[in-house]
Amino acid sequence: MEQHGGWPGRSPWIREAVAGLPRDLFAPDRLWHWDGNAYVPVDRAVDPSPWVELLYADPDAAAITQVIDGLATSSLSCQAVVVDMLDSLLLEPGHRVLELGTGTGWNAALLAERVGAERVTTVETDPTVAQTARVRLREHAPGVRGRVGDGSLGASDPIAPATAPYDRVIATYAVDRVPWAWVAQTRPGGRIVLPWGRLGHVALTVADDGRSASGWVQGLAQFMPDRNAAATASPDFVAVRGHGEPQHEGPWRRDLAPLRDDWDLRFTLRVALPDLHVTVAADDDGLNAWLYDDASWAVIAANGDGTATAHQGGTRRLADELDRAWEAWSALGCPSRYDFGLTVEEHRQYAWAKDPVTGPRWP
């Protein structure tokens, strides 16, 4: 973290909290490692060195703590992003904090170091995960209020009525649509930090009248998705593509390298085309891209001579939509992810670029 400049200067308390509550205090004895084909268990008692490597080798890597049916369903978030989000929260002693997604309990314990355990309420949807976290919190941050429930509802039950509305709300799992309960349970002027979509985390400030919350993208963050959303995830490319012939073919005139390498472009496309899945990879002919949503697909295939062809099928022309969104980004001056923000109201929410009032918007 020191070598990468990962410790935020404005929040020295975070480094002190992490030093006093290192990740291994909250990690389960079994972690999971992706071997390129599947998740394989790494047990602390059997393989202590690989277990430690999964926790500490890379501050930008999460440690997978639960796998169900071959899919990672819970993790100990990467230290760099945990620190970055805590810094974005602008947490002060005495604040009342609601956390959505208890996980191992590590983040809740760090919050408690700053505000006091009795001022932290944390909600976890998985009863098994919640029970394990409860044991760790009882040892390292006694007084944190924990409950099992649907995080999208916030802390709407009477577990701790004296603590609401909250001064700060932080989510540790990604959502595409911010639950209004999170805004409704935060005081005017309070702050909400959450991983939004598949690429970034945002910090929202609740308006003085409590009828909206708005704020800027703070950085990149890839977190576990909301389990309700994951349960209804899109089919994969092969299922959408099927075996039929493309309905449209035509030349593709852009270099695909920025689509693979430029995270500002990728974030913009996430904003403009939120249901579009994009994969870029190289073969002997050059770079290729695969695009799909629930019912449409496109393949941008390199021809081996420096040109490429877009093959498209389904109800939408995804390659054409990608091209138009890319062109709109260029016309705006290629804004970075930090030029974007999000506004949440009870019945609508939208992303914007450069200015929340006068800038372009995307629902």
Helices and strands as residue ranges (DSSP letters): H 12-20, G 23-25, E 30-34, E 39-43, H 48-56, E 63-68, E 71-76, H 79-89, E 97-100, H 106-115, G 117-119, E 120-124, H 127-140, E 145-148, G 151-153, G 161-163, E 166-171, H 180-184, E 186-196, E 200-206, E 212-220, H 227-231, H 237-241, E 248-252, H 257-261, H 263-272, E 277-283, E 286-292, E 297-302, E 308-313, H 318-331, G 337-339, E 340-345, E 349-353, E 361-362
